[in-house]
Amino acid sequence: MLETIAAANQTVINVLNSTLGPVAGPAAKTLLNIVLVLVPLLLTVLYYQLVERWVIGWIQVRRGPNRVTIFNIPFLRGWGQPIADALKLLTKEQIIPQGSDKALFLLAPVVAVAPAMGVWAVIPFAPDWVVSNVDAGLLVVLAMTSMGVYGIILAGWASNSKYAFLGAMRSAAQVVSYEIAMGFALIGPLLAAQSMNLSTMVAKQGGNYGFFEWFFIPLFPLFVIYFIAGLAETNRHPFDVAEGESELVAGFHVEYSGMTFAVFFLAEYANMILIAALASILFLGGWLSPFDFAVLRDIPGVQWLTYAGIHWFLAKMCIFLFLFLWVRASYPRYRYDQLMRLGWKIFIPITIVWLLVVAAMTLEPFASAPIINLWFGK
């Protein structure tokens, strides 16, 4: 499958170069790649919230959306709900509070969503399918995602509302705190792969032993902390204290309505999908098959399970996206002091200690020792 994707990409390059020339051809290819990434991403955001309502309804033994259909087709009942919600937000009146800084008020949603969209330029879906295969891909991810907190602060401050400002401060403190633990957790795959290129990190997890060579095994504490910190980074339940209805109504975006609110909504869900994609790439082998064992590659009727491809990458992302919903439907909201204590007194010390262990395993004689050389001896 990967060879098919590579051949298709090369065919596109040849066609664009022959029709548009050697200068405009690569630019058109890049634009095409951006469209191929952003359009499915936006559709995923649109329908992920429908899946969220269905899954939470299933867990809580009740129905999810089952009324709004598409073209009155019976078996598509519920599938029209995201479209209806999007149209509702697009047509609602945009209200800007008196005394607010209008320019910053309207800029805040853009600052929040731009990094969530732009960071997908360095996410590899397959070896030859990435908009920009930069060597410092992980550094680009950290740099761009850390910009999202400025949108939160701007939204709270520019709204000229005490509730919005308090929600922004709480949310910013939460994001910055868990960003430290998440950053430490991401250093683990960097040490194991000895590279910051995301494609190289996936390639380092390949070999003859399938999922046993994936980084989530030696980096399991960092893997768990990364996922939990991802919940806090995206202000998702049970860490959505910035939106404590009984305390701060809707938090930093309480004064937003219509399309500007929808942009914040888009940023949150795009970041959730990004967390799932990075977890799949850094800890679960990206597009690699979990059944890629050397003994299975030559067995007729089974060898297809060993083939790498984007379908494995998407399947791993779906598992994490389901976990986001499962956690939301299962756990009560943390108190703010509990949330901050978990980040500063538990997660950060554990990540530092485990990074020291991982750093030692990457050095000789440990790196060449049996079992350990599966991950660190390559």
N, C-alpha and C positions, 0 to 999 in steps of 0.2 A: 504493500500500500504506500509506503514511503517513497518507493521508486516511482510509483505512479504520480504522486504529488510533485516530486522533483522534475519528472518529465513534463508534466503539465505546466509547471512554472517556467521551464526552459522554453517550451513552445510559445507561451505568452510573451516572454522576453524577445524571442526571434520575430514574432509577428509585430510587436510594437516597434522594435528597432527598424524593421523593414518598411513599415508604414509611416512612422513618425520621425525616423532618423535616430542616430546614436545619442543625441542630447535629450530630445523630448521623449524618447522611448522609455528610458529608466524612470523619468519623472512620472510618466503615465502609469508605469508598473507600480511605483510607490503609491500613487493615488488609488489605484485599483486595490492594492493590499489594504490600504486604510479603510476603504469602503467595505471590503470583505471581512474586516475585523469589527468595525463600528456598527454596521447594520445588524449582524447577528447579536452583538452585545446589547444593543438597544431593544431588540425584540426579546432577548432573554430577560432583561430588566422588566419589560412590560408584562411578560407572562410568568415570571418568577413570583411576583406578588399574588397572582392567581393560584399558583401551586401552593404558596404559603397558606393561603386561606383554606384551600382544600385539605392540606396536611394537618393544619391545626384543628380543623373541623373533624377530621378522622380521629385524631388523638383524643379530642374532647367529646367524642361520640355525638356529633351533630353534623348538620349539612354545611357545606361551603357554598360558594356562588353556584346557582343552578337555574337561573332564570334568563339572563340576557344571552341571546343566541346570535348567530351570524347568518343573515339572509333567511331567518326563520327555519333553519335546518335543525330538526329535533335532537340529533345526537351531538350537536355542538352547543347545547345549553350550558351556559356558564362561560364559554370561551369568548363571548363578546364583552364580558365584564371589564377587562383591562382597557379595551378600546373605549367603552362608555366612560370609564373613570378618567382616561386621558382627555377625551373631548370635554368632559365637565370641567376639568382644571384649565383647559385652554380657553374656555368661554367664560369663566368666572371673572368678576371684576377685580382688577388689580388695585389694592388699597395701599397707599403709602402713608404712614402715620405723620401727623403734624409734628414739627420740630425734629424730625429725623434728617439725617444726611442722605439726601436722595441718591446721589452718585454712588456712595459707598453701600447704601441699602440695596441698590440694584447690582452692584459689582460683587457683593458677597456670594450669591449663588454661583456666579461664574467662577470665582476663585475656588469654591468648594468642588465643582464638578470638573473643571479643566484637568487637574492632576489625575482624577479618577479615570478620565478618558485617555489622556495622553500617555499614561504609563503602559498602556497596552501595546505601544509601539515596540517595546523590547520583549514582550512575552512570546516565546516560541511555541507554536502549536505542533510543529514537526521540524525535523532538521533543516529543511529548506523553506519553511513557511514562517517567516517573521519579518515584520516591517523593517526593523533596524537591528541587526545582529551585532550589537556593540559589545566590546570586550568587558566593559565595566557595567554590564547589565544590572547586576544586583545593586550597585551604587546608584544607578539611575532610578531604580525602583524606590530605594530609600529616600533619595532626594526629592522625588516628585510627590510621593505619598505624604511626606512630612509637610508639604505646602497646604494640604487640605485644612489644617487647623486654623489657618489665617481666615478662611471663609467663615468658620464658626465664630471667631472673635469679631470679625467685621460685622457679621449679622447681628450679634448681640449689642454691640456698641452703637451701630448706626440706627438701630430701631428706636432709640430714645425711650426705652422701656426698662424698668428695673427688673422685671421678671425675665425678659429676654437677656439682659446683661448678666444676671445671676446664673441663668442657664448656660450662657456662653462661657463664663468663668469655670463652672463646674465641668462642662464638657471639655474645655481646653485642658484643664488640669488632668482630667482622666486620660485624654488622648496622649498628652506629652508623657505621662507616667508610664502608660503601657507601651508607648513607642520605644522606651528604653529596653524593657523586657523583650519586646519583639525584635528589636535590633540585635540584641545579644543572641537570641534564638536563631536568627538568620546567619550569624557568624559561624555556627556549627557546620552547615552545609558548605560554606566557603572554605573552612579548614579541611573538610573531608575531600572536597573536589580540587582544592588548590587552584581555584579559578573563580572569577566573578562573572564569567560568561554563562548565562542561563542554559544555553544549549550544551555547553561543555559539562555543566553540572548533571544534566540528564544523561549524557553519554557515559560519565563516570559511574553511573549506577547500573550500567549494562554489563553483561558477561554470560556465564554459563549456569548461573544458579537462580535465575528468575528473581522473585521478590525478596529473596534472602540477601541480595546485594543492594537493596534500596537503603537510603540513609536513615529512614525512620527507625531502624533497629538499633544502631549504635547511638542515635541521637534522640531516643524516645522521650526523655524528659523535655528536651528542647521542642520536639514535635508537639507535645501536649500543651506546653506553655505558649507556643506560637498560635495554636488554634484558639485557646482561651483569650490570649491577648488580642487576637483578631476580633473576637466578639466585643471586647471593650473598645478597641480602636474604631469600630464601626457603630458604636453606641447601640449595640443590639442587646436584647434581653439575655441574661438578667443584669446587664450592666448599663441599662438605659436610664440611669439616674438623672441625666440632663432633661429627661422628659417625664419626671415624676409628676403625674397629673395633679395630685393632691398638694404639691409644693410649688411647682413652677409651670403648670399648665403644659405647654408644648416645648418648653425650653427655649433655646436660642432663636428658633424660627417661629415663635408664637405670633409675631406681627405679620408674617408672610401669608399670602393667599394666591390663588390662581397659579399661573405658570411659574412664578418665582418659587413657590412652595414645591411645585412639581420638580424643579431642578434640584433642590435639596434632596428630595425623595430619590431622584435618579442617582445622585452622587452616593447616597447610602447603599443602594442596592448594587451599583457598579463596584463599589469597594468590597462588598461581600463576595461578589463573583471573583474579584481580583485576589482576595485572600484565599479562596478555594483554588484558583489557578496556581498561585505561588506554592501553596502546600503540596499540590500535585507534582509540581516541577522539582522542588527542593528536597522533598522527603519521600515521594512515592514514585519516582522514576518517570514522571511526565508521560510521554507517549509510549514508553516501553511496556511490553506485555508482562503481567505477573507470572505467566506460565512459560517464560522463555528459558527453559532448561535445555541444556545440550542434549540430554537423552531423548527429548521429545521432538527435536527438530527434524529427524529423519523417519519418524513414524507416520505412515500414511493415515489420513483421517483425523490426526491429532495435531499435526504440525501447524495447521492454520491458527491454533491457539497461541503459538509462539510469535506470530507476526506483530511487529510494532505498528502503531498507527494512531491517528488523531482520535479514534474512537475510544482508546484506552484513556487518553488524556481527558476527554469529555466525561467518561464514566467516573473517573476519580473525582473530578470537579462536582459531579452530581451528588456523590456521597457526602462531600463536605457541605454542599448547599442544603442537603437534607438534614444534616446534623445541626445547622443553624436553626432550622425550623423546629427540630425535636427539642433542642434546648429551650427555645422560647416557650414551647407549650408545656414544659415540664418543671421549670424552676421559678421560684418567686424572685422579685427584684432585690438586689443587694442594698444594704444601707451604704451611704457614701463613705463612712469611715471604714466599713468592711472592705469595700472596693479598693480604697487606697492602701489599706494595710496588706491586702493580698498582692498588689503590684509591687510595693516597695520592700516589704519585709519577707515575702515568700518567693515570688517569681524571680526578682533580680538576684538574690543570693544563690538560688538554685542554678540559674543560667550561668553565673560566673564560675561556680564550682564545676559544673559539667563541661564548660568550655576548657577549663584547665585539664580535665580528664581527656577530652578529645584532642587537645593540643599535644598531650603526652603520647596518645596512641598514634599520632601521625609521625612520630619520630622513631628512629631505630633504637633498640631492637624490637619495639612493640609493633611497628607497622608491618613487619615481615612475619610476625608470629601467626600460627595457625588461627583460623577464624577471623582474627582482626585484619588479616591481609585481604579479606574479601572487600573491605571498604577503604582501607588506608594504604594498601600495598600496591596500588595500581600506578 
